[in-house]
Amino acid sequence: MSVQEFLTAQLNDVGNQLTAVFANYPEQNWHEKVTPEAMSPAETAYHLADCYNAFLTSAAGGKHEWGSTVIEDQTPTGQISAMLALRAKCLDIAASSDDPKIQGLASDYISLHDAYHVGQMVTLRMKLEDFDSYSIYK
C-alpha cells in the first residue's frame, strides 16, 4: 500500500466517523457544550470548515487567515453541508497528490484533526442523549 493509498483510506475512515457523529444531531442541542471551554457542534462545524480552508490555502502555497471562513447558511444542516463540501475539496487534492507536503498537510489539517473533534462530539452526544459511541464505526 502506498502512502497515498494509506492516507486516502485514513481520510475516508475518519470522514465516515465525522459524518456519522453529525448525522441526526438534535437541533435543540446545536449550541450545547460538554464544558464551558469546549466547542459546541456549531463551533466545531465552523472550526473544521476553517481548517479545511487552511488546508486548501496551504496546499496552494498560501497563508490562511484563521477565522476568515464564511458559511452563509447558519442552520445546522447548512453548516454541516458547507463543512463537508469543503472537506470533499480537500480530499480531491489529497487523493490526487503524491507530494509529501500535501500528504502531511492532509494528515495534520484533516485526518488527525477530524478524529480529535469526532471524539469531542461523541462525548457531547453521550452526555446529552442516548448515543451509541460505536455507531460511528458502522
N, C-alpha and C positions, 0 to 999 in steps of 0.2 A: 504494500500500500504506500503510495507516495504521500508526501507532506500535504500536498494539495487535496488529495482524496481524504486523508485523515481530518484535515481542518474542515472540509465541507461536511463530513459526517458529524463532527462536533457541532458545527453551526446549525445543522438541521436538527440534531437531537435537542439542543437547548432551545431552539426555536419552537419545537413542538411543546416543550415544557412551558415556555413563555405564553404561547397561545392557550394552552390548557389552563394555566393559572388565572388568566384574564377572562376565560370563557364564562359566560353567565354570571359575571360578577354582579352582586346586588347593587343596583344604582344608589340605593339609600346609604350605602357604606363607602361610596366613592371617595370621600374625603376623610375617612377614618384612618387612624394611625395606631400601631402597636404601642408606641411610646410617643411622647410629645416631640422627641428629637428625630423620630423615624419619618420616612416619606409615606404619604398616602398613595393609593393607587393612581390618583390623578397626577400627583407629583412624580411618581415613578414612570408613568407613561411619557410624560413630558421629558423627564431626565433621560430616558432611554432614547427618545427621538433626538434629543440634543447630542447624545453620544454617537448616534448613527450619522448625524450630520458632521460631527467631528471626524469620524472615520472617512466619510466622503471627501471632506476638505483636505485632511491629512494625506489620504491616498493620492490626491491630485497635486500634492506638494505645497498646499497652503497651510495657513494657521487659522484654526477655528476660533471664533469669538463665542465663548461659552455664554449661554443664555440667549443667543440670537435666534434660536429656532422659533418659528411661528406655526401654531396649529390653529387653523380657523375655527373648526367645529369643536367646541369645548365640551360637548356631550361625552359621556363615557365611550359610546360607540365610535364617535368621531375621533377621539384621542387615540383609542386603540387602533383604529384603522390607519390613521396617519403614522403612528409609530411602526406598525407592521409594514406599511408601504415603504417607509424609509429603510427598514431592515432588509426588505427584499432587494432594494437597490444595492445595498452593501453586499449582500450575498452574491449578486450577479458579478460584482467586481472581484470579490474574494475567490469565488469559484473559478474564475477565468484567468487568474493571475498566478504565475509561479515565482513572482518577485517576493523574496523573503521579507522585505519591508512591509509589503501589503499583507502578507500572511501574519506577520507579527502584530500589525495594527488590528487585523480582524480578530485575532486571538484576544488581544487586550481590550479593545473597544466593544467587542460583540460577545464572543463565546464566554470568556471568563466573567465579564461584567454582567451579562444577562443571567448567568447561573446564580450570581450573588443576589440579584434582585428577585429572581424566582423564589429563592429561599425566604426572603423577606415577605413576599406576597403570600406564600404558603402559610407562614406563621400567622400573618394577619387574618387570612381566611379561616384558619383553625380557631383563632380567638373569637371571631365574630359569628361563625356559623358551623354547622356540621359539615366540615370539608374533609374529604379523604385525601391525605397528603400524597398517597401513592397514585392518585388519579392523574397526575401529571406525566406518568410513565406509560400510559395506555396508548 
